[in-house]
Structure formats: structure tokens, C-alpha cells
Amino acid sequence: MHFKQVQLVINFIRRKIDSLIYMDNEDFELAAVKDKFNENCDYVHVKKNSFYDAYMNNDSLLCHKWEQYMHIYNKHLQPFKSENKPVNILEIGVFKGGSLELWNRYLPENSKIIGIDINPDCKNIEFHNKNIQVFTGSASDKNFIEENFKNHYFDIIIDDGSHISSDVITAFEAFFPKLNPGGLYIIEDLHTSYWSSYGGDFLSKKSSIEYLKRLIDSLNFKYIQKFKKNLPLDYIRQLSTLNKELASITFYDSVCILEKYMCKKSRAFKNYLSGEGAAYSDLGMLCNKDTKFERFFR
Ligand SMILES: C[S@@+](CC[C@H](N)C(=O)[O-])C[C@H]1O[C@@H](n2cnc3c(N)ncnc32)[C@H](O)[C@@H]1O
């Protein structure tokens, strides 16, 4: 065996151990949860056309998602369902192809579904729908992305690929610019960002979760001007660029969702006043029935 192969095997075993430890801790934690908290728990009624419905009614290719992802996808993809217009979706990480078929079942008719996987076997998966397409290559290979996705733009991008912190960051930097206005960039399985076998660690500057936490400051870029001189230029540039495009960052257990503005924020948000005393104040713009609000959010 070559040195590289030995390294791959060692990494594989370390990852298995990391996930086993995670499972054990999870059971322990769950057992410790007090009943009071559980009293508020309820079941979700699986409605027709909901995400739960699309996930559970899978009689085709294997798909792998965690329990909380059902709720997260049901909530965040609802606006795309309500608009009922075809969407372009990209998922990094095809595996057996089940999730690509899931998007096809769940999203509006005629949506275009694209998957990327490093495993060349994924090219041979037989999908039941023509609007599903698979590209084989690495989502962290800039040349592969440039060659294949130069003119591709997506409404939804999901990173369910290697889950290695450096790959997650490289993919985000390459693909976030390819998100359409109002689009969502969704990163799954972020628990791996705490594992050294995935290039992460708790509070490590190199971990994907810490990288994402740092992006929060782009939302409030206007308010950090006076600290700029103490920060690396690259980071300032990134925050400034994202400030115009990044509308929100939502964190869940293992998942992060980054939402793009509907239109570029090329000015600061306005301060509107309504109600008693508004007319006599010079604090901001007056708001009345005819006020038109620019649509920044989906
Ligand atoms: C967790 S599985 C994907 C599961 C699938 N999305 C689902 O929900 O059923 C991860 C996949 O990512 C692929 N992968 C690993 N590294 C990758 C990379 N650098 N670029 C693209 N795909 C990668 C693996 O081959 C594997 O099929």
C-alpha cells in the first residue's frame, strides 16, 4: 500500500470513530433531557406536498437526511413551493441519487436539478427524470467549477459533499456568487466542523463553523467601520462584498442557511417612522399607506 492509501484508510477509521463517539454522546444527552421540556413536544402532521411527505414517500433511490433537516427544509423551501415557479437547484454530494430525486418530487414542476459528486460512479445512476443531471468532479476544484459552471446560476445550493472544513469553505466561496437573487445556500452536517478528522476542531479558526460565524459581521458591516484598520484586508473585502448580497445567516443543529438579497444592497437601510409623533420627528422617513418598500427579501 502507498503512503497516500494508508493515510486515506487511517482518516476513514478516524472519521468512523468520530461519528461513533457523536452517536454515544447524543444518546446520553437525550436521556438527560428533562420531561418538562418534552411536554411541549408534538408531532408534525404530514400534509400532502409538504417536505415530510416528499421525503417519506420515497419508493426509489436511497436518500440520507437527519431528523431536524425535515423541519428545516419544510420551513425554508416553502416560499419556493408557494411561488410555484421552476427553480434551479444544485446539490454537492449525490451519493445514491435519492436526494436529487427528492428535490424533483418536492420542488415546483420543471425545476432543474443538478448534482456534483467526486465519485465517477454517480454518473451511471439511472434517474427517473430527465431534468436531473450529474457532474462528476470535486466541488472544491476551482478548474472543474470554472469549466462546468461558468454560466450556471442557482436558486438553491446545498453542500452535502465531503464535509471537510476546507472543502466547505472553498465551495462556498466558489458557489455563493452563483446564487440567484433571493437564493439559499444551505450547508449540511456542520457537526463535522468540530472533528479533526474533517479538518475542524472546537473554536478552530480553520473550521467551517467558525468561518461561517465570522460572516455574521458582514450583515452589520456599516457598524464596524472604525475597527477596519485592525482587520486583515482580505477579510474586510469579503465582509464588504457580502454586505451587499448576504441577507441572513441562520444556524440550526448541523445546518447553516445563507440567504441572498433579492436586490443588491447598494445603500444603507432607511429608518422609517410611523405612529404617534412621527410627523414631528426628524429621525427618519415617514411611513404611510402609500410608502413603497423595496423588496430585499423573498
Ligand atoms: C453524505 S453523501 C451525500 C448524500 C446525499 N446528498 C443524500 O442526501 O442522500 C456525500 C457525498 O459527497 C461526495 N463527495 C465527497 N467529497 C466530494 C467533493 N470534494 N466534491 C463533490 N462530492 C464529494 C461523496 O462521494 C458522497 O457521495
Ligand as a Chemical Component Dictionary entry (heavy atoms), coordinates in Angstrom:
data_LIG
# 
_chem_comp.id                   LIG 
_chem_comp.type                 NON-POLYMER 
_chem_comp.pdbx_formal_charge   0 
_chem_comp.three_letter_code    LIG 
# 
loop_
_chem_comp_atom.comp_id 
_chem_comp_atom.atom_id 
_chem_comp_atom.alt_atom_id 
_chem_comp_atom.type_symbol 
_chem_comp_atom.charge 
_chem_comp_atom.model_Cartn_x 
_chem_comp_atom.model_Cartn_y 
_chem_comp_atom.model_Cartn_z 
_chem_comp_atom.pdbx_ordinal 
LIG C1  C1  C 0  -23.393 12.466 2.528  1  
LIG S1  S1  S 1  -23.165 11.879 0.901  2  
LIG C2  C2  C 0  -24.432 12.744 0.018  3  
LIG C3  C3  C 0  -25.799 12.296 0.404  4  
LIG C4  C4  C 0  -26.911 12.779 -0.489 5  
LIG N1  N1  N 0  -26.859 14.216 -0.693 6  
LIG C5  C5  C 0  -28.238 12.411 0.163  7  
LIG O1  O1  O 0  -28.857 13.288 0.788  8  
LIG O2  O2  O -1 -28.650 11.279 0.024  9  
LIG C6  C6  C 0  -21.715 12.701 0.451  10 
LIG C7  C7  C 0  -21.300 12.541 -0.991 11 
LIG O3  O3  O 0  -20.328 13.552 -1.266 12 
LIG C8  C8  C 0  -19.402 13.047 -2.186 13 
LIG N2  N2  N 0  -18.161 13.861 -2.094 14 
LIG C9  C9  C 0  -17.121 13.734 -1.248 15 
LIG N3  N3  N 0  -16.189 14.679 -1.486 16 
LIG C10 C10 C 0  -16.660 15.430 -2.506 17 
LIG C11 C11 C 0  -16.150 16.557 -3.221 18 
LIG N4  N4  N 0  -14.978 17.130 -2.911 19 
LIG N5  N5  N 0  -16.900 17.070 -4.228 20 
LIG C12 C12 C 0  -18.093 16.525 -4.548 21 
LIG N6  N6  N 0  -18.618 15.461 -3.906 22 
LIG C13 C13 C 0  -17.928 14.914 -2.902 23 
LIG C14 C14 C 0  -19.219 11.591 -1.792 24 
LIG O4  O4  O 0  -18.747 10.820 -2.878 25 
LIG C15 C15 C 0  -20.646 11.215 -1.338 26 
LIG O5  O5  O 0  -21.367 10.604 -2.393 27 
# 
loop_
_chem_comp_bond.comp_id 
_chem_comp_bond.atom_id_1 
_chem_comp_bond.atom_id_2 
_chem_comp_bond.value_order 
_chem_comp_bond.pdbx_ordinal 
LIG C1  S1  SING 1  
LIG S1  C2  SING 2  
LIG S1  C6  SING 3  
LIG C2  C3  SING 4  
LIG C3  C4  SING 5  
LIG C4  N1  SING 6  
LIG C4  C5  SING 7  
LIG C5  O1  DOUB 8  
LIG C5  O2  SING 9  
LIG C6  C7  SING 10 
LIG C7  O3  SING 11 
LIG C7  C15 SING 12 
LIG O3  C8  SING 13 
LIG C8  N2  SING 14 
LIG C8  C14 SING 15 
LIG N2  C9  SING 16 
LIG N2  C13 SING 17 
LIG C9  N3  DOUB 18 
LIG N3  C10 SING 19 
LIG C10 C11 SING 20 
LIG C10 C13 DOUB 21 
LIG C11 N4  SING 22 
LIG C11 N5  DOUB 23 
LIG N5  C12 SING 24 
LIG C12 N6  DOUB 25 
LIG N6  C13 SING 26 
LIG C14 O4  SING 27 
LIG C14 C15 SING 28 
LIG C15 O5  SING 29 
# 
